[in-house]
């Protein structure tokens, strides 16, 4: 009769349900057939995907270390503190 309080009111985990397992299996089968039937198209697009990866990595990876700062530029962040690092220092 007494239910544990940690499970009461919390929604069930979708990824542990049988619907999620079926979704993963169907998705795996679909990916398998897409790759086996269209492998020539995927291999033909690989050089273009590699060239596209370079600018995308540049845009998304420079967000992590503050971007490009030039000497004499005000490096104050959102908190108003100045950045004590010099250009070229590792983050």
Beta strands, then each sheet from edge to edge (+ up, - down):
end
